[in-house]
């Protein structure tokens, strides 16, 4: 009987991690961006918790995986993270170019004209997304990039 009670509790935790945030009622997990040029990353959700490191890249995409009061637990592309005060985050969406140089194309098609080539780790503003492609704006260039080359957008995400 005790085992069944534990299982029910574990299922409830799983639902809350993939459902809605208890503070914002927004989906968890979700992507956001770093509003500030520097943000302290803490071990826990309060000023009394130790600062483990500092994010130092404005507009960097982050994934919110938990909420507690005015604090959001975030992770970066490498899965590193901690608790950040919500005022350091923005709902404006950005993505990082993953692994290799990525062509920014005029249309969402592999044979379309290249407007630019985005180097790895470039941060781009995220626009609309189709099943396989997303429209980006980076360094004054606009175009489409394969979703598989981006971090900061879910594989199944469609944006208008």
mmCIF file of the C-alpha atoms, coordinates in Angstrom:
data_MODEL
# 
_entry.id   MODEL 
# 
loop_
_atom_site.group_PDB 
_atom_site.id 
_atom_site.type_symbol 
_atom_site.label_atom_id 
_atom_site.label_alt_id 
_atom_site.label_comp_id 
_atom_site.label_asym_id 
_atom_site.label_entity_id 
_atom_site.label_seq_id 
_atom_site.pdbx_PDB_ins_code 
_atom_site.Cartn_x 
_atom_site.Cartn_y 
_atom_site.Cartn_z 
_atom_site.occupancy 
_atom_site.B_iso_or_equiv 
_atom_site.pdbx_formal_charge 
_atom_site.auth_seq_id 
_atom_site.auth_comp_id 
_atom_site.auth_asym_id 
_atom_site.auth_atom_id 
_atom_site.pdbx_PDB_model_num 
ATOM 1   C CA . UNK A 1 1   ? 0.000  0.000  0.000   1.00 0.00 ? 1   UNK A CA 1 
ATOM 2   C CA . UNK A 1 2   ? 2.838  2.380  0.835   1.00 0.00 ? 2   UNK A CA 1 
ATOM 3   C CA . UNK A 1 3   ? 4.407  1.762  -2.581  1.00 0.00 ? 3   UNK A CA 1 
ATOM 4   C CA . UNK A 1 4   ? 1.196  2.830  -4.372  1.00 0.00 ? 4   UNK A CA 1 
ATOM 5   C CA . UNK A 1 5   ? 1.023  6.081  -2.398  1.00 0.00 ? 5   UNK A CA 1 
ATOM 6   C CA . UNK A 1 6   ? 4.619  6.854  -3.405  1.00 0.00 ? 6   UNK A CA 1 
ATOM 7   C CA . UNK A 1 7   ? 3.841  6.114  -7.077  1.00 0.00 ? 7   UNK A CA 1 
ATOM 8   C CA . UNK A 1 8   ? 0.871  8.465  -7.048  1.00 0.00 ? 8   UNK A CA 1 
ATOM 9   C CA . UNK A 1 9   ? 3.037  11.230 -5.601  1.00 0.00 ? 9   UNK A CA 1 
ATOM 10  C CA . UNK A 1 10  ? 5.711  10.692 -8.244  1.00 0.00 ? 10  UNK A CA 1 
ATOM 11  C CA . UNK A 1 11  ? 3.117  10.896 -11.014 1.00 0.00 ? 11  UNK A CA 1 
ATOM 12  C CA . UNK A 1 12  ? 1.830  14.180 -9.597  1.00 0.00 ? 12  UNK A CA 1 
ATOM 13  C CA . UNK A 1 13  ? 5.355  15.623 -9.638  1.00 0.00 ? 13  UNK A CA 1 
ATOM 14  C CA . UNK A 1 14  ? 5.834  14.552 -13.253 1.00 0.00 ? 14  UNK A CA 1 
ATOM 15  C CA . UNK A 1 15  ? 2.606  16.288 -14.277 1.00 0.00 ? 15  UNK A CA 1 
ATOM 16  C CA . UNK A 1 16  ? 3.633  19.548 -12.590 1.00 0.00 ? 16  UNK A CA 1 
ATOM 17  C CA . UNK A 1 17  ? 7.027  19.508 -14.370 1.00 0.00 ? 17  UNK A CA 1 
ATOM 18  C CA . UNK A 1 18  ? 5.421  19.251 -17.798 1.00 0.00 ? 18  UNK A CA 1 
ATOM 19  C CA . UNK A 1 19  ? 2.266  21.244 -17.109 1.00 0.00 ? 19  UNK A CA 1 
ATOM 20  C CA . UNK A 1 20  ? 1.709  24.827 -16.059 1.00 0.00 ? 20  UNK A CA 1 
ATOM 21  C CA . UNK A 1 21  ? 3.889  26.868 -13.738 1.00 0.00 ? 21  UNK A CA 1 
ATOM 22  C CA . UNK A 1 22  ? 2.325  27.391 -10.302 1.00 0.00 ? 22  UNK A CA 1 
ATOM 23  C CA . UNK A 1 23  ? 3.239  31.108 -10.261 1.00 0.00 ? 23  UNK A CA 1 
ATOM 24  C CA . UNK A 1 24  ? 2.633  32.245 -13.848 1.00 0.00 ? 24  UNK A CA 1 
ATOM 25  C CA . UNK A 1 25  ? 0.246  29.597 -15.170 1.00 0.00 ? 25  UNK A CA 1 
ATOM 26  C CA . UNK A 1 26  ? 2.518  29.455 -18.246 1.00 0.00 ? 26  UNK A CA 1 
ATOM 27  C CA . UNK A 1 27  ? 3.728  26.164 -19.744 1.00 0.00 ? 27  UNK A CA 1 
ATOM 28  C CA . UNK A 1 28  ? 6.659  24.321 -18.179 1.00 0.00 ? 28  UNK A CA 1 
ATOM 29  C CA . UNK A 1 29  ? 9.146  23.841 -19.634 1.00 0.00 ? 29  UNK A CA 1 
ATOM 30  C CA . UNK A 1 30  ? 9.247  26.989 -21.828 1.00 0.00 ? 30  UNK A CA 1 
ATOM 31  C CA . UNK A 1 31  ? 11.906 29.102 -23.495 1.00 0.00 ? 31  UNK A CA 1 
ATOM 32  C CA . UNK A 1 32  ? 12.744 32.686 -22.524 1.00 0.00 ? 32  UNK A CA 1 
ATOM 33  C CA . UNK A 1 33  ? 15.760 34.957 -23.009 1.00 0.00 ? 33  UNK A CA 1 
ATOM 34  C CA . UNK A 1 34  ? 18.122 36.733 -20.652 1.00 0.00 ? 34  UNK A CA 1 
ATOM 35  C CA . UNK A 1 35  ? 17.008 40.367 -20.383 1.00 0.00 ? 35  UNK A CA 1 
ATOM 36  C CA . UNK A 1 36  ? 20.088 41.668 -18.582 1.00 0.00 ? 36  UNK A CA 1 
ATOM 37  C CA . UNK A 1 37  ? 23.730 41.564 -19.624 1.00 0.00 ? 37  UNK A CA 1 
ATOM 38  C CA . UNK A 1 38  ? 24.486 39.844 -16.302 1.00 0.00 ? 38  UNK A CA 1 
ATOM 39  C CA . UNK A 1 39  ? 22.330 37.659 -14.074 1.00 0.00 ? 39  UNK A CA 1 
ATOM 40  C CA . UNK A 1 40  ? 23.270 35.785 -10.912 1.00 0.00 ? 40  UNK A CA 1 
ATOM 41  C CA . UNK A 1 41  ? 22.487 32.078 -10.993 1.00 0.00 ? 41  UNK A CA 1 
ATOM 42  C CA . UNK A 1 42  ? 21.729 30.856 -7.488  1.00 0.00 ? 42  UNK A CA 1 
ATOM 43  C CA . UNK A 1 43  ? 21.635 27.440 -5.910  1.00 0.00 ? 43  UNK A CA 1 
ATOM 44  C CA . UNK A 1 44  ? 18.096 28.041 -4.589  1.00 0.00 ? 44  UNK A CA 1 
ATOM 45  C CA . UNK A 1 45  ? 15.175 30.444 -5.034  1.00 0.00 ? 45  UNK A CA 1 
ATOM 46  C CA . UNK A 1 46  ? 16.151 33.316 -2.718  1.00 0.00 ? 46  UNK A CA 1 
ATOM 47  C CA . UNK A 1 47  ? 18.846 35.943 -2.165  1.00 0.00 ? 47  UNK A CA 1 
ATOM 48  C CA . UNK A 1 48  ? 20.162 33.923 0.756   1.00 0.00 ? 48  UNK A CA 1 
ATOM 49  C CA . UNK A 1 49  ? 21.249 31.087 -1.543  1.00 0.00 ? 49  UNK A CA 1 
ATOM 50  C CA . UNK A 1 50  ? 24.798 31.028 -2.835  1.00 0.00 ? 50  UNK A CA 1 
ATOM 51  C CA . UNK A 1 51  ? 25.571 32.378 -6.323  1.00 0.00 ? 51  UNK A CA 1 
ATOM 52  C CA . UNK A 1 52  ? 27.005 29.487 -8.329  1.00 0.00 ? 52  UNK A CA 1 
ATOM 53  C CA . UNK A 1 53  ? 27.888 31.587 -11.393 1.00 0.00 ? 53  UNK A CA 1 
ATOM 54  C CA . UNK A 1 54  ? 26.767 34.546 -13.484 1.00 0.00 ? 54  UNK A CA 1 
ATOM 55  C CA . UNK A 1 55  ? 25.164 34.410 -16.929 1.00 0.00 ? 55  UNK A CA 1 
ATOM 56  C CA . UNK A 1 56  ? 26.906 37.132 -18.947 1.00 0.00 ? 56  UNK A CA 1 
ATOM 57  C CA . UNK A 1 57  ? 25.303 37.074 -22.366 1.00 0.00 ? 57  UNK A CA 1 
ATOM 58  C CA . UNK A 1 58  ? 22.325 39.335 -22.976 1.00 0.00 ? 58  UNK A CA 1 
ATOM 59  C CA . UNK A 1 59  ? 19.515 37.754 -25.063 1.00 0.00 ? 59  UNK A CA 1 
ATOM 60  C CA . UNK A 1 60  ? 20.843 34.243 -24.412 1.00 0.00 ? 60  UNK A CA 1 
ATOM 61  C CA . UNK A 1 61  ? 18.020 31.712 -24.716 1.00 0.00 ? 61  UNK A CA 1 
ATOM 62  C CA . UNK A 1 62  ? 17.220 29.789 -21.543 1.00 0.00 ? 62  UNK A CA 1 
ATOM 63  C CA . UNK A 1 63  ? 14.640 27.169 -20.671 1.00 0.00 ? 63  UNK A CA 1 
ATOM 64  C CA . UNK A 1 64  ? 12.451 27.663 -17.602 1.00 0.00 ? 64  UNK A CA 1 
ATOM 65  C CA . UNK A 1 65  ? 11.940 24.297 -15.911 1.00 0.00 ? 65  UNK A CA 1 
ATOM 66  C CA . UNK A 1 66  ? 10.474 25.360 -12.535 1.00 0.00 ? 66  UNK A CA 1 
ATOM 67  C CA . UNK A 1 67  ? 8.975  28.329 -10.691 1.00 0.00 ? 67  UNK A CA 1 
ATOM 68  C CA . UNK A 1 68  ? 8.930  29.382 -7.052  1.00 0.00 ? 68  UNK A CA 1 
ATOM 69  C CA . UNK A 1 69  ? 7.630  32.811 -6.080  1.00 0.00 ? 69  UNK A CA 1 
ATOM 70  C CA . UNK A 1 70  ? 9.585  35.429 -8.042  1.00 0.00 ? 70  UNK A CA 1 
ATOM 71  C CA . UNK A 1 71  ? 12.262 32.892 -8.998  1.00 0.00 ? 71  UNK A CA 1 
ATOM 72  C CA . UNK A 1 72  ? 12.629 30.755 -12.122 1.00 0.00 ? 72  UNK A CA 1 
ATOM 73  C CA . UNK A 1 73  ? 14.819 27.698 -12.400 1.00 0.00 ? 73  UNK A CA 1 
ATOM 74  C CA . UNK A 1 74  ? 16.496 27.865 -15.798 1.00 0.00 ? 74  UNK A CA 1 
ATOM 75  C CA . UNK A 1 75  ? 18.923 25.791 -17.816 1.00 0.00 ? 75  UNK A CA 1 
ATOM 76  C CA . UNK A 1 76  ? 21.108 26.730 -20.759 1.00 0.00 ? 76  UNK A CA 1 
ATOM 77  C CA . UNK A 1 77  ? 21.943 24.678 -23.841 1.00 0.00 ? 77  UNK A CA 1 
ATOM 78  C CA . UNK A 1 78  ? 24.410 22.535 -21.881 1.00 0.00 ? 78  UNK A CA 1 
ATOM 79  C CA . UNK A 1 79  ? 21.824 21.805 -19.187 1.00 0.00 ? 79  UNK A CA 1 
ATOM 80  C CA . UNK A 1 80  ? 23.628 24.033 -16.664 1.00 0.00 ? 80  UNK A CA 1 
ATOM 81  C CA . UNK A 1 81  ? 21.578 26.437 -14.626 1.00 0.00 ? 81  UNK A CA 1 
ATOM 82  C CA . UNK A 1 82  ? 19.975 27.360 -11.384 1.00 0.00 ? 82  UNK A CA 1 
ATOM 83  C CA . UNK A 1 83  ? 17.568 29.923 -9.962  1.00 0.00 ? 83  UNK A CA 1 
ATOM 84  C CA . UNK A 1 84  ? 17.295 33.407 -11.491 1.00 0.00 ? 84  UNK A CA 1 
ATOM 85  C CA . UNK A 1 85  ? 15.015 36.269 -10.402 1.00 0.00 ? 85  UNK A CA 1 
ATOM 86  C CA . UNK A 1 86  ? 12.182 36.691 -12.890 1.00 0.00 ? 86  UNK A CA 1 
ATOM 87  C CA . UNK A 1 87  ? 13.111 40.340 -13.590 1.00 0.00 ? 87  UNK A CA 1 
ATOM 88  C CA . UNK A 1 88  ? 16.287 39.109 -15.324 1.00 0.00 ? 88  UNK A CA 1 
ATOM 89  C CA . UNK A 1 89  ? 14.236 37.196 -17.925 1.00 0.00 ? 89  UNK A CA 1 
ATOM 90  C CA . UNK A 1 90  ? 12.274 38.261 -20.975 1.00 0.00 ? 90  UNK A CA 1 
ATOM 91  C CA . UNK A 1 91  ? 9.509  36.580 -22.935 1.00 0.00 ? 91  UNK A CA 1 
ATOM 92  C CA . UNK A 1 92  ? 11.216 37.750 -26.171 1.00 0.00 ? 92  UNK A CA 1 
ATOM 93  C CA . UNK A 1 93  ? 12.377 34.634 -27.931 1.00 0.00 ? 93  UNK A CA 1 
ATOM 94  C CA . UNK A 1 94  ? 15.885 34.009 -29.153 1.00 0.00 ? 94  UNK A CA 1 
ATOM 95  C CA . UNK A 1 95  ? 17.798 30.936 -30.306 1.00 0.00 ? 95  UNK A CA 1 
ATOM 96  C CA . UNK A 1 96  ? 21.429 29.825 -30.427 1.00 0.00 ? 96  UNK A CA 1 
ATOM 97  C CA . UNK A 1 97  ? 22.943 28.387 -33.575 1.00 0.00 ? 97  UNK A CA 1 
ATOM 98  C CA . UNK A 1 98  ? 24.027 24.836 -32.715 1.00 0.00 ? 98  UNK A CA 1 
ATOM 99  C CA . UNK A 1 99  ? 27.286 23.113 -33.626 1.00 0.00 ? 99  UNK A CA 1 
ATOM 100 C CA . UNK A 1 100 ? 28.061 24.276 -37.155 1.00 0.00 ? 100 UNK A CA 1 
ATOM 101 C CA . UNK A 1 101 ? 27.675 27.260 -39.467 1.00 0.00 ? 101 UNK A CA 1 
ATOM 102 C CA . UNK A 1 102 ? 24.058 27.478 -40.620 1.00 0.00 ? 102 UNK A CA 1 
ATOM 103 C CA . UNK A 1 103 ? 22.854 29.123 -43.831 1.00 0.00 ? 103 UNK A CA 1 
ATOM 104 C CA . UNK A 1 104 ? 20.079 31.694 -43.386 1.00 0.00 ? 104 UNK A CA 1 
ATOM 105 C CA . UNK A 1 105 ? 17.889 31.128 -46.436 1.00 0.00 ? 105 UNK A CA 1 
ATOM 106 C CA . UNK A 1 106 ? 15.434 33.413 -48.245 1.00 0.00 ? 106 UNK A CA 1 
ATOM 107 C CA . UNK A 1 107 ? 12.700 30.755 -48.076 1.00 0.00 ? 107 UNK A CA 1 
ATOM 108 C CA . UNK A 1 108 ? 12.152 27.668 -45.889 1.00 0.00 ? 108 UNK A CA 1 
ATOM 109 C CA . UNK A 1 109 ? 13.752 25.361 -48.448 1.00 0.00 ? 109 UNK A CA 1 
ATOM 110 C CA . UNK A 1 110 ? 17.195 23.710 -48.659 1.00 0.00 ? 110 UNK A CA 1 
ATOM 111 C CA . UNK A 1 111 ? 17.660 24.978 -52.228 1.00 0.00 ? 111 UNK A CA 1 
ATOM 112 C CA . UNK A 1 112 ? 16.673 28.600 -51.548 1.00 0.00 ? 112 UNK A CA 1 
ATOM 113 C CA . UNK A 1 113 ? 19.159 31.478 -51.852 1.00 0.00 ? 113 UNK A CA 1 
ATOM 114 C CA . UNK A 1 114 ? 21.450 32.010 -48.828 1.00 0.00 ? 114 UNK A CA 1 
ATOM 115 C CA . UNK A 1 115 ? 21.067 35.485 -47.269 1.00 0.00 ? 115 UNK A CA 1 
ATOM 116 C CA . UNK A 1 116 ? 23.874 34.894 -44.766 1.00 0.00 ? 116 UNK A CA 1 
ATOM 117 C CA . UNK A 1 117 ? 25.719 32.172 -42.904 1.00 0.00 ? 117 UNK A CA 1 
ATOM 118 C CA . UNK A 1 118 ? 25.346 32.187 -39.122 1.00 0.00 ? 118 UNK A CA 1 
ATOM 119 C CA . UNK A 1 119 ? 28.323 30.952 -37.142 1.00 0.00 ? 119 UNK A CA 1 
ATOM 120 C CA . UNK A 1 120 ? 27.948 28.570 -34.176 1.00 0.00 ? 120 UNK A CA 1 
ATOM 121 C CA . UNK A 1 121 ? 26.783 30.219 -30.931 1.00 0.00 ? 121 UNK A CA 1 
ATOM 122 C CA . UNK A 1 122 ? 25.289 33.261 -32.695 1.00 0.00 ? 122 UNK A CA 1 
ATOM 123 C CA . UNK A 1 123 ? 22.149 34.500 -30.957 1.00 0.00 ? 123 UNK A CA 1 
ATOM 124 C CA . UNK A 1 124 ? 19.243 35.263 -33.298 1.00 0.00 ? 124 UNK A CA 1 
ATOM 125 C CA . UNK A 1 125 ? 15.751 36.639 -32.693 1.00 0.00 ? 125 UNK A CA 1 
ATOM 126 C CA . UNK A 1 126 ? 13.115 33.992 -33.299 1.00 0.00 ? 126 UNK A CA 1 
ATOM 127 C CA . UNK A 1 127 ? 10.202 34.735 -35.603 1.00 0.00 ? 127 UNK A CA 1 
ATOM 128 C CA . UNK A 1 128 ? 7.650  32.358 -37.042 1.00 0.00 ? 128 UNK A CA 1 
ATOM 129 C CA . UNK A 1 129 ? 8.308  28.620 -37.132 1.00 0.00 ? 129 UNK A CA 1 
ATOM 130 C CA . UNK A 1 130 ? 6.968  25.895 -39.366 1.00 0.00 ? 130 UNK A CA 1 
ATOM 131 C CA . UNK A 1 131 ? 7.373  22.167 -38.822 1.00 0.00 ? 131 UNK A CA 1 
ATOM 132 C CA . UNK A 1 132 ? 11.047 22.078 -39.932 1.00 0.00 ? 132 UNK A CA 1 
ATOM 133 C CA . UNK A 1 133 ? 12.070 25.743 -40.328 1.00 0.00 ? 133 UNK A CA 1 
ATOM 134 C CA . UNK A 1 134 ? 12.161 28.963 -38.290 1.00 0.00 ? 134 UNK A CA 1 
ATOM 135 C CA . UNK A 1 135 ? 12.471 32.556 -39.449 1.00 0.00 ? 135 UNK A CA 1 
ATOM 136 C CA . UNK A 1 136 ? 15.361 34.379 -37.764 1.00 0.00 ? 136 UNK A CA 1 
ATOM 137 C CA . UNK A 1 137 ? 16.797 37.877 -37.524 1.00 0.00 ? 137 UNK A CA 1 
ATOM 138 C CA . UNK A 1 138 ? 20.508 38.163 -36.720 1.00 0.00 ? 138 UNK A CA 1 
ATOM 139 C CA . UNK A 1 139 ? 22.995 40.947 -37.345 1.00 0.00 ? 139 UNK A CA 1 
ATOM 140 C CA . UNK A 1 140 ? 20.638 42.763 -39.698 1.00 0.00 ? 140 UNK A CA 1 
ATOM 141 C CA . UNK A 1 141 ? 20.018 39.634 -41.781 1.00 0.00 ? 141 UNK A CA 1 
ATOM 142 C CA . UNK A 1 142 ? 16.687 37.852 -41.996 1.00 0.00 ? 142 UNK A CA 1 
ATOM 143 C CA . UNK A 1 143 ? 15.869 34.436 -43.289 1.00 0.00 ? 143 UNK A CA 1 
ATOM 144 C CA . UNK A 1 144 ? 14.972 30.852 -42.565 1.00 0.00 ? 144 UNK A CA 1 
ATOM 145 C CA . UNK A 1 145 ? 17.068 28.224 -40.794 1.00 0.00 ? 145 UNK A CA 1 
ATOM 146 C CA . UNK A 1 146 ? 16.391 24.535 -40.143 1.00 0.00 ? 146 UNK A CA 1 
ATOM 147 C CA . UNK A 1 147 ? 14.892 24.052 -36.703 1.00 0.00 ? 147 UNK A CA 1 
ATOM 148 C CA . UNK A 1 148 ? 17.316 21.167 -36.114 1.00 0.00 ? 148 UNK A CA 1 
ATOM 149 C CA . UNK A 1 149 ? 20.229 23.673 -36.180 1.00 0.00 ? 149 UNK A CA 1 
ATOM 150 C CA . UNK A 1 150 ? 18.737 25.784 -33.361 1.00 0.00 ? 150 UNK A CA 1 
ATOM 151 C CA . UNK A 1 151 ? 18.581 25.653 -29.566 1.00 0.00 ? 151 UNK A CA 1 
ATOM 152 C CA . UNK A 1 152 ? 15.790 27.621 -27.943 1.00 0.00 ? 152 UNK A CA 1 
ATOM 153 C CA . UNK A 1 153 ? 12.795 26.285 -29.822 1.00 0.00 ? 153 UNK A CA 1 
ATOM 154 C CA . UNK A 1 154 ? 10.974 22.992 -29.249 1.00 0.00 ? 154 UNK A CA 1 
ATOM 155 C CA . UNK A 1 155 ? 10.991 20.418 -32.076 1.00 0.00 ? 155 UNK A CA 1 
ATOM 156 C CA . UNK A 1 156 ? 7.200  20.402 -32.219 1.00 0.00 ? 156 UNK A CA 1 
ATOM 157 C CA . UNK A 1 157 ? 6.757  24.183 -31.794 1.00 0.00 ? 157 UNK A CA 1 
ATOM 158 C CA . UNK A 1 158 ? 4.848  26.104 -34.466 1.00 0.00 ? 158 UNK A CA 1 
ATOM 159 C CA . UNK A 1 159 ? 4.849  29.932 -34.310 1.00 0.00 ? 159 UNK A CA 1 
ATOM 160 C CA . UNK A 1 160 ? 2.927  32.457 -36.406 1.00 0.00 ? 160 UNK A CA 1 
# 
